[in-house]
Amino acid sequence: MATRRLGYLDGIGATLGVIGLFVLLAFAASGGELARMYDELAGRPVTMSLVLHPAWRFGAPVVLAAAIVVGHLRVSRFGLLAIGITGAIVACFTYVAALAPTFALAGNISG
């Protein structure tokens, strides 16, 4: 198997992937509290139910970490960049989907 040196785009991809991994790990730690808070909410959106499920909360960081490791071991031209961009998108999706009801209620709260 031919190998090549890691380049600038590989570093950007790895950095994006690690930042996404930290966001997913932080969400895995605090997602249980959100799930308990939203249990009383009737008619939860499907995306919220997906990201609050323990399989997503704990599985997404494991899959992203494994992808980053494999991306470093099997160096392809844009592999780490694709992994990093995908990890950042998954982290943003998880954050927005979990906090969607909070964003929806923010304008309707009156003091």
C-alpha positions as CSV (number, residue, x, y, z in Angstrom):
1,M,0.0,0.0,0.0
2,A,1.4,3.3,-1.0
3,T,1.5,6.0,1.7
4,R,1.9,9.7,1.5
5,R,2.6,12.4,4.0
6,L,-0.2,14.2,5.7
7,G,-0.8,17.6,4.3
8,Y,-2.5,20.9,5.1
9,L,-6.0,19.7,4.2
10,D,-5.5,16.6,6.3
11,G,-4.8,18.8,9.3
12,I,-7.9,20.9,8.7
13,G,-10.0,17.8,8.4
14,A,-8.6,16.2,11.5
15,T,-9.1,19.5,13.4
16,L,-12.7,19.7,12.3
17,G,-13.3,16.1,13.2
18,V,-11.8,16.5,16.7
19,I,-13.8,19.6,17.3
20,G,-17.0,17.8,16.2
21,L,-15.9,14.9,18.4
22,F,-15.6,17.2,21.5
23,V,-19.1,18.6,20.8
24,L,-20.6,15.1,20.5
25,L,-18.8,14.0,23.7
26,A,-20.2,17.1,25.6
27,F,-23.6,16.4,24.3
28,A,-23.3,12.7,25.3
29,A,-22.6,13.9,28.8
30,S,-25.5,16.3,29.0
31,G,-28.0,14.7,26.6
32,G,-29.6,12.6,29.4
33,E,-30.7,15.7,31.2
34,L,-32.3,17.0,28.0
35,A,-34.0,13.7,27.3
36,R,-35.5,13.7,30.8
37,M,-36.6,17.3,30.4
38,Y,-38.2,16.6,27.0
39,D,-40.0,13.4,28.2
40,E,-43.0,15.5,29.1
41,L,-43.2,17.1,25.7
42,A,-45.9,15.6,23.6
43,G,-45.3,15.2,19.9
44,R,-41.5,15.4,19.9
45,P,-40.0,15.9,16.4
46,V,-38.4,12.8,14.9
47,T,-35.0,14.4,14.7
48,M,-35.1,15.2,18.4
49,S,-36.1,11.7,19.3
50,L,-33.2,10.5,17.1
51,V,-30.4,12.6,18.7
52,L,-31.7,12.1,22.2
53,H,-31.6,8.3,21.9
54,P,-28.7,6.7,23.8
55,A,-27.6,4.9,20.7
56,W,-27.0,8.2,18.9
57,R,-25.6,10.0,21.9
58,F,-23.0,7.4,22.6
59,G,-22.6,5.8,19.1
60,A,-21.9,9.0,17.1
61,P,-18.8,9.9,19.1
62,V,-17.5,6.4,18.9
63,V,-18.0,6.2,15.1
64,L,-16.4,9.6,14.6
65,A,-13.4,8.7,16.7
66,A,-13.0,5.4,14.8
67,A,-13.3,7.2,11.5
68,I,-10.6,9.8,12.5
69,V,-8.2,7.0,13.5
70,V,-8.9,5.0,10.3
71,G,-8.4,8.2,8.3
72,H,-5.0,8.7,9.8
73,L,-4.0,5.1,9.2
74,R,-5.3,4.8,5.6
75,V,-4.2,8.1,4.2
76,S,-6.2,9.0,1.1
77,R,-6.2,12.3,-0.7
78,F,-9.2,13.9,0.8
79,G,-10.3,11.3,3.4
80,L,-9.6,13.2,6.6
81,L,-11.1,16.4,5.1
82,A,-14.3,14.5,4.3
83,I,-14.4,12.9,7.7
84,G,-13.8,16.3,9.4
85,I,-16.5,18.0,7.4
86,T,-19.0,15.2,8.0
87,G,-18.1,15.2,11.8
88,A,-18.7,18.9,12.0
89,I,-22.1,18.6,10.2
90,V,-23.2,15.7,12.4
91,A,-22.2,17.8,15.5
92,C,-24.2,20.8,14.3
93,F,-27.2,18.7,13.4
94,T,-27.1,17.0,16.8
95,Y,-26.9,20.4,18.6
96,V,-29.7,22.0,16.6
97,A,-32.0,19.0,16.7
98,A,-31.7,18.6,20.4
99,L,-32.3,22.2,21.2
100,A,-35.0,22.9,18.6
101,P,-37.9,23.1,21.2
102,T,-35.9,25.6,23.2
103,F,-35.3,27.8,20.1
104,A,-39.0,27.5,19.3
105,L,-40.1,28.5,22.8
106,A,-37.6,31.4,23.2
107,G,-39.8,33.9,21.4
108,N,-43.0,32.9,23.2
109,I,-41.8,33.4,26.8
110,S,-43.2,36.5,28.4
111,G,-42.2,37.8,31.8
